[in-house]
Amino acid sequence: MRLFDHGASDDLLSPPSGLSHRFLARVDTIVLFFLEDNKQGRPLMTEHQLSLLPFYAGWGIYQQRLVAAIAPLTAEQLALRLTPHHWSIGMYATHIVANRAWWFHARMGEGSADLTSLELWALGICEGDVDPLHPAAELVAGLEKTWQMIEQTLARLTPADLFEVFPPLDEAERVRHAKLVEPALQPFAQMWLDAARLAGEVRPAVSRQWIIWHVLEHDIHHGSEISTILGVHGLPVVELD
């Protein structure tokens, strides 16, 4: 799965398979009403005051367990693959960090400027089957920094914010991002640009809900690949309940 090649559904608020639109609409726009009692003066709470963070509490637990699995790994262990044709543990972890930074920071404008370097971690590099060789300490730091960004964003957002739509990335923006890549890695950034031009497809705009769901499913998908490689090689896996 490639970092910048995840197409969005034509329906910007499309649900995962098996869940109805009506059900998800109820979940995503859930409103807690404490009807104001004129006598008691009770406050009125609406969806505009309701944080998204409680609905994604399990994501934080998964983050902790992913970090716990990666933190003790040596350089040799991070280089392990399921087969020669698959990415290494380190490449998948790099990909997770970069995907988080790309969608939340580059596309939604969340977090601080120092996240820019993380959004460029996998810009064409892993797609070129090159392992960036980040040590475990760097991968953990990247996971923790991007998770802090995600957690703060979810704590601030409300269900009403899920409907905001972000336009597709145009050619000028792609070129601007590619130029930020360090000189030694410019060939990979150019590969990324070339692949986008050759594809020739116009990406649809995506909603904030789509972005959050995509990053969450991406974490789980590639985290499971990391866990599989660890298990095959007799190492502790990403623990689940």
SEGUZA-138098 format. One record per residue (C-alpha): residue in three letters; x, y, z. Coordinates in steps of 0.001 Angstrom, whole numbers, plus 500000, padded with zeros to 6 digits. Layout:
<nodes>
ALAXYZ ...
</nodes>
This chain:
<nodes>
MET500000500000500000 ARG501486503343498988 LEU501377506469501099 PHE499943508836498528 ASP497934506412496460 HIS494815505853498488 GLY491787506863496447 ALA488803508296498225 SER485253507205497573 ASP483027509438495446 ASP480864509659498541 LEU483009511775500862 LEU481384510297503931 SER481307506698502772 PRO481152504165505624 PRO483235501034506090 SER481727497940504568 GLY478754496587506479 LEU477711499841508164 SER474822501896506884 HIS475086505596506118 ARG472261506243508557 PHE474091504450511370 LEU477361506288510798 ALA475616509615510480 ARG474109508996513901 VAL477529508122515341 ASP479417510993513726 THR476870513652514614 ILE475918512336518013 VAL474503515055520198 LEU474216515047523957 PHE471390517264525100 PHE471082518232528723 LEU467857520175528346 GLU468096523435530159 ASP465932523664533170 ASN465036527274533779 LYS464674526607537454 GLN467889524638537921 GLY469926526538535313 ARG471428523384533849 PRO473739524004530840 LEU472899522924527302 MET475566520792525609 THR475440520314521828 GLU477593518594519232 HIS479557521834518874 GLN480952521315522371 LEU481512517566522101 SER485098516413521511 LEU485836513593519072 LEU488565512131521292 PRO486375509769523388 PHE485155508057520219 TYR488740507187519236 ALA490009506094522660 GLY491081502679521348 TRP493433504312518861 GLY495594505628521706 ILE495844502142523195 TYR496885500718519825 GLN499530503450519534 GLN501012502449522901 ARG501207498786521908 LEU502728499556518521 VAL505429501641520212 ALA506045498875522768 ALA506627496356519966 ILE509020498571517984 ALA511025500241520773 PRO513288497274521698 LEU514128496235518127 THR517692496256516859 ALA518738497455513404 GLU518871493828512250 GLN515374493124513545 LEU513952496279511930 ALA515332495005508629 LEU513374491730508831 ARG510808491057506072 LEU508059488520505570 THR509468487702502116 PRO512083489458499949 HIS509191491080498058 HIS507641492671501152 TRP508766495781503025 SER510769495529506242 ILE509452496291509731 GLY511312499591509673 MET509821500560506313 TYR506266499867507493 ALA506853501903510678 THR508324504756508626 HIS505299504581506346 ILE502870504822509291 VAL504616507910510679 ALA504781509623507289 ASN501139508862506483 ARG499968510388509754 ALA502037513540509200 TRP500987513806505553 TRP497243513706506112 PHE496980515557509426 HIS499794518093508944 ALA500256518578505191 ARG496626518168504168 MET494657519402507209 GLY497216521868508579 GLU497392520326512043 GLY500439520374514304 SER503643522411514287 ALA506082523163511464 ASP508604520564512666 LEU506224517827511486 THR507122518671507875 SER510247516516508036 LEU508127513528509114 GLU505613513935506274 LEU508568513603503879 TRP509987510441505469 ALA508480508149502850 LEU508057510473499859 GLY508803507902497166 ILE511537506196499186 CYS509716503086500375 GLU507923502920497023 GLY511393502635495482 ASP511992499638497802 VAL514676501530499696 ASP514783501175503472 PRO515417504594505111 LEU517024502678508007 HIS515637504777510829 PRO516701503259514175 ALA514034502223516663 ALA514505505379518749 GLU513729507587515713 LEU510710505504514752 VAL509330505672518286 ALA509932509442518408 GLY508076509788515090 LEU505167507655516290 GLU504900509599519539 LYS505140513024517906 THR502530512234515270 TRP500256510644517850 GLN500476513769520017 MET499348515769516972 ILE496447513383516304 GLU495343513311519941 GLN495365517095520252 THR493430517409516998 LEU490744514925518057 ALA490430516643521431 ARG489755519987519732 LEU487441518838516934 THR483697518268517268 PRO481322516165515143 ALA480390519275513177 ASP484030519563511991 LEU483898516162510278 PHE482071517595507282 GLU484774520074506271 VAL486137519152502828 PHE489752519489501655 PRO490527519947497949 PRO492873517550496137 LEU496565518339496005 ASP497419520164492779 GLU500639519891490758 ALA502145523058492240 GLU501662521768495772 ARG503184518409494883 VAL506243520116493436 ARG506539522327496520 HIS506538519283498808 ALA509028517417496629 LYS511470520326496775 LEU511486520109500581 VAL513069516658500453 GLU516768516631501289 PRO519094516667498230 ALA520307513081498650 LEU516713511835498402 GLN515556514064495558 PRO515544511159493035 PHE512827509461495119 ALA510805512665495349 GLN511015512924491574 MET509776509342491287 TRP506765510352493365 LEU506051513319491093 ASP506475511233487951 ALA504144508508489248 ALA501436511087489948 ARG501787512583486459 LEU501724509199484750 ALA498629508133486672 GLY496836511127485223 GLU493863510724487520 VAL492227513603489345 ARG491760512850493013 PRO488454513884494547 ALA488200516258497458 VAL488027514437500798 SER486222515195504037 ARG487862515457507423 GLN485933512336508425 TRP487462510420505505 ILE490978511552506450 ILE490660510540510096 TRP489168507165509208 HIS491803506566506520 VAL494736507271508864 LEU493219505008511541 GLU492655502091509151 HIS496123502664507664 ASP497699502409511146 ILE495904499131511822 HIS496594497653508384 HIS500343498243508416 GLY500617497616512152 SER499236494134511475 GLU501937493602508847 ILE504585494600511392 SER503045492205513909 THR503006489354511370 ILE506701489802510579 LEU507548489902514277 GLY505580486723514944 VAL507080484820512021 HIS510554485610513339 GLY509725484639516917 LEU509638488186518310 PRO506953489736520558 VAL504033490905518447 VAL501800493978518730 GLU499574492899521606 LEU495799493138521236 ASP493019492564523749 
</nodes>
